[in-house]
């Protein structure tokens, strides 16, 4: 019975990156051997155990045989006669197929160290094509290390998988899991570039794929192409460390531009409302979490209003705050402002331009929140007001505060 550290822990150590978790592969053992040694079983689809002291995961070396479509259609074989090399050959990428023994010796039968040095993402074997999740994983790794290239033969294999309909068998939860992780990587735009290059984006997110080639007014969008703009906005999200809801909102904020009638291009009047419908469809299909889904809809509906908000007076600012439910959901409102700033600066040559709208609207919310609602209510009651009239008086007090503190910019 021997145990080896495998996969990401070995890879990241060789790259000089932090190692947070270690996974182990065990050879020469049966499930009963692991139980007898005090390991705790946790695997559902194949034998995985937790170390009794460190609680790290130890998986028995295994082989897999494709038995059906998608990533669930596998028959797993784990027994003492499965070798380490048998286990490594089933892994996705050469850089993830390196094992380390207790004495530090590396077992690297597929050239993973060579590909790490060359900064190449390359599949280990033809078994890669049996699991469509590996397409998403590779694209996610490309977003983590944007300076890595994808081996031409791996690109060709992924195209074949897409053409064969493998990605169509992916369940929504797994697609969202990988997309959301990719959105949080160093260069999330790279993930979508890779998916688009092999035709997978058109199958998984056709609404985003449709943005490429759609023109925009060059005065506002020197990059012109809406798809290119979307990826630039994602890069701004990463550069400014935005959380997942903001990154998802930025990815889908312009979906409505893909449905702009051809006779009015490159103008996109009404794309906000058209985009809301498309976002709802995507959110439902991928079962997007509520916080991401709600922020995406809000951003799509209001981002052009936020861009123009320097010209809003107190009453108009109040209407914007109310439409965004900013008093009950202030954190979501501030996230929407962050998404709008990424949208404004995610344009060719606009990256370093100031975006005063974000600070001004955040200030507007604070001013309106600071109005003493109890005092305004008491004054209204003294004047004989009742019911909805009291609420109107509180609202007017907020509008007056905004008018006084925040005159419309020239």
Long-range contacts (C-beta under 8 A, 24 or more apart in sequence): 1-26, 1-27, 1-28, 1-29, 1-33, 2-26, 2-27, 2-28, 2-84, 2-101, 3-27, 3-58, 3-102, 4-84, 4-99, 4-100, 4-101, 4-107, 5-99, 5-100, 6-87, 6-88, 6-98, 6-99, 6-100, 7-91, 7-96, 7-98, 8-96, 9-100, 10-98, 10-99, 10-100, 10-106, 11-95, 11-96, 11-98, 11-112, 11-116, 14-98, 14-113, 14-116, 15-116, 21-56, 22-56, 23-56, 23-57, 23-59, 24-51, 24-56, 24-57, 24-58, 24-59, 25-58, 25-59, 25-60, 25-61, 25-84, 25-87, 25-99, 26-58, 26-59, 26-60, 26-61, 27-61, 27-80, 27-82, 27-83, 27-84, 27-87, 28-80, 29-60, 29-80, 30-60, 30-79, 30-80, 31-60, 31-78, 33-80, 34-58, 34-60, 45-74, 45-76, 46-76, 46-78, 47-78, 61-86, 61-87, 62-86, 62-87, 62-90, 63-87, 63-90, 64-90, 64-127, 64-130, 66-130, 69-165, 69-166, 69-169, 70-132, 70-166, 70-169, 70-170, 70-171, 71-131, 71-132, 71-133, 71-169, 71-170, 71-174, 74-130, 74-131, 85-109, 88-124, 89-124, 89-125, 89-127, 90-124, 90-125, 90-127, 91-124, 92-123, 92-124, 92-128, 92-131, 92-134, 92-137, 92-138, 93-121, 93-122, 93-123, 93-124, 93-138, 93-141, 94-122, 94-123, 94-124, 95-121, 95-122, 97-124, 115-151, 119-145, 119-147, 119-148, 119-149, 120-148, 120-149, 120-150, 120-151, 121-148, 121-149, 121-150, 121-151, 121-154, 122-150, 122-151, 122-153, 122-154, 123-151, 123-153, 123-154, 123-157, 126-157, 128-154, 128-157, 129-157, 129-160, 129-161, 129-166, 132-161, 132-166, 132-167, 132-169, 132-170, 133-170, 133-174, 133-178, 135-161, 135-162, 135-166, 135-167, 135-195, 135-198, 135-200, 136-170, 136-174, 136-175, 136-178, 136-179, 136-182, 136-195, 137-178, 138-194, 139-178, 139-182, 139-190, 139-191, 139-192, 139-194, 139-195, 139-200, 140-178, 140-181, 140-182, 140-185, 140-191, 142-190, 142-191, 142-193, 142-194, 143-182, 143-185, 143-186, 143-187, 143-188, 143-189, 143-190, 143-191, 144-185, 144-186, 144-187, 145-186, 146-186, 146-187, 146-190, 150-194, 155-197, 155-198, 158-198, 158-200, 159-198, 159-199, 162-198, 162-199, 162-200, 162-203, 163-199, 167-200, 167-203, 167-204, 168-203, 170-204, 172-285, 172-286, 172-287, 173-287, 175-204, 175-286, 176-286, 176-287, 176-288, 179-204, 179-205, 179-286, 180-244, 180-248, 180-292, 183-234, 183-237, 183-244, 183-247, 183-248, 183-251, 184-244, 184-247, 185-238, 186-238, 187-235, 187-238, 188-234, 188-235, 188-237, 188-238, 188-247, 189-231, 189-232, 189-234, 189-235, 189-238, 192-231, 192-234, 192-251, 193-231, 205-282, 207-252, 207-255, 207-258, 207-278, 207-281, 207-282, 208-251, 208-252, 208-255, 210-258, 211-254, 211-255, 211-257, 211-258, 214-257, 214-258, 214-260, 214-265, 215-265, 215-266, 216-257, 216-266, 216-268, 217-266, 217-267, 218-266, 220-347, 221-347, 221-348, 222-347, 222-348, 222-349, 222-350, 223-347, 223-348, 224-266, 226-254, 226-257, 226-258, 229-254, 229-346, 229-347, 230-254, 230-346, 232-346, 232-347, 232-348, 233-342, 233-343, 233-346, 234-346, 235-346, 236-341, 236-342, 236-345, 236-346, 236-351, 237-339, 237-342, 240-338, 240-341, 240-342, 242-338, 242-339, 242-342, 243-335, 244-292, 245-291, 245-292, 245-295, 245-296, 245-332, 245-335, 246-295, 246-335, 246-338, 246-339, 246-342, 248-288, 248-292, 248-295, 248-296, 249-292, 249-295, 249-296, 249-298, 249-299, 249-300, 249-335, 249-336, 249-339, 250-299, 250-339, 250-342, 250-343, 250-346, 252-278, 252-279, 252-282, 252-296, 252-300, 253-296, 253-299, 253-300, 253-303, 253-339, 253-343, 254-300, 254-343, 255-279, 255-282, 255-300, 256-300, 272-300, 272-301, 272-302, 272-303, 272-304, 273-301, 275-300, 275-301, 276-300, 276-301, 291-332, 294-332, 295-332, 295-335, 295-336, 295-339, 298-324, 298-332, 298-336, 299-336, 299-339, 299-340, 299-343, 302-336, 302-340, 303-336, 303-339, 303-340, 303-343, 306-336, 306-337, 306-340, 306-357, 306-361, 307-340, 307-343, 307-344, 307-357, 309-357, 309-360, 309-361, 310-356, 310-357, 310-360, 310-408, 310-409, 311-408, 311-409, 312-408, 313-402, 313-403, 313-407, 313-408, 314-399, 314-400, 314-401, 314-402, 314-403, 314-404, 314-406, 315-399, 315-402, 315-403, 317-361, 317-364, 317-402, 317-406, 318-368, 318-395, 318-398, 318-399, 318-402, 320-361, 321-364, 321-365, 321-368, 326-365, 326-368, 327-365, 327-368, 327-369, 330-365, 330-369, 333-361, 333-365, 334-362, 334-365, 337-361, 337-362, 360-406, 360-409, 363-405, 363-406, 364-402, 364-406, 367-398, 367-401, 367-402, 367-405, 367-406, 368-398, 368-401, 368-402, 370-401, 371-397, 371-398, 371-401, 373-397
